């Protein structure tokens, strides 16, 4: 009767009663089968199993809140009910209103516990899955939680570390072997600041294993703004330390290579300012490292880049270009601290460095090579001039005498009406042609000299000879000057450059006109050979043709600046600026 009355009152209060067993075994079976939201359990039930034991069996299978109804209030019964996770305890007799309140409280408490468990499970899963070790401590500095990573780093299991002082669990030293401050957590709790030790800490595990870590600490604040504890984070930086060590070793090796390199090595910024140089540069240029760092490279290398790449901006880096700056080895003139110069080859490449463009320049002193090459070319030039002179004065004179003899014999035979007159005239013509060829070869081998007007005379003679041939119009313009101030070797190189440029224009440019210009200024002589032909493809890139490379090589031999540029609307201009000796 009492059970029926309770069911009716609960139904009237809005609850649904889904079962009403009167035995402990029946209660267990009904709970497991029907999965109720709450169980009202009388402590005294029929059968061998009472209500408290039934609740224990039910809780082994499922989680459900239980409110006990009993007339017993003895301590033993209460203790058993607490052990069985009672959510409410209503003593008989009771008012239905009190029972409803107990039910509501039990449901709310169960829901709060469920949410708390879900939240704890979520946070525990997150903390267990992150790569950093996490140790949570309370305001007394006692360990409350450790994730798996922290357990591995410290050698402590979380259950063993519970309620231990954090200094006992976490043994840390710095790189010098000194103990890290023991008041770190106290300072965090008092100041609410976050402390980070960076990567200079080492954790000593329970087994004595040393592990480098990045350690930090921060306070934990609840929703009311109260400090309720602190967290210590540990990040294993073993691989970072090893990578840093490897990088330092690699940097030392690279520095040793650079410092022992025979060639000069410079590091430059986008504007050409020197950031670093090796000892070879100090020897080459006469500047110390401290004197050179911060200066622009044009202090020692007036033209580090080709004019087509360097332009007027004096900048190595072009932000509009998507290609890295790379300058293959090119001849240039370097300037020492004492203002003396020496020939060198320089190559520049853009280094891969995040944040800003950096460039590496390598300077190779070619003074000895240039001296040897110059000596070889001078010897070749002298032999050519000697051979040309011998050809002109020897074979040329003999051919001249033979030509005169054949001319006289031809006239005598013609006057005598000899049948050999025509043959003698033909022989005279062949001899004249051979003499002209001999003179042309001799002129090519020794194109100029003081008696022939030097370089200017040789260039004028070259133009004169080309004007007599069929082909494009050839002209020359020379500024009036009494003395060029060029040595015979330099004059010979300039003549050969002009000869090669004209030859290229005749053979490949399909030009209508070719102009040679020799402009003599105070400090240099400028030779230009321009045509109106189809031009050279990919001007500004690396020169590949044999003739063009020969001109460039000859220019480098005399310390001249050599350049090939396009002329609008069509054509090519070869420019060679050579410094004057005086």
Buried (B, 14 or more C-beta within 10 A) or exposed (E): EEEEEBBEBBEEEEBEEEEEBEBBBBBBBBBBEEEBBBBBBBBEBEEEBBBBBBBBBBBEEEEBBBBBBBEEEEEEBBEBBEEBBBBBBBEEEEEBEEBBEBBEBBBEEBEEBEEEEEEEEEEEEEBEEBEBBBBBBBBEBBBBBBBBBBBBBBBBEBEBBBEBBBBEBBBBBBEEEEEBEEEBBEBBBEEEEEBEBEBBBBBBBBEEEEBBBBBBBBBBEEEEEEBEBBBBBBBBBEEEBEEEEEEEEEEEEEEEEBEEBEBBBBBBBBEBBBEBBBBBBBEBBBBEEEBBBEEBBEBBBEBBBBEEBBEEEEBBBBEEEEEEBEBEBBBBBBBEBEEEEBBBBBBBBBEEEEEEBBBBBBBBBBEEEBEEBBEEBBEEBEEBBEBBBBBBEEBBEEBBEBBEBBBEBBBEBBEEEBEEBEEBBEBBEEBBEBBEEBBEBBBEBBBBBEEBEBBBBBBBBBBEEBEEEEEBEBEBEBEEEEEBBBEBBBBBBBBBBBBBBBEBBBEBBEBEBBBBBBBBEEEBBBBBBBBBBEBBEEBBEEBEEEBBEBBBBBBBBBBBBBBBBBEEEBBBBBBBBBBBEE
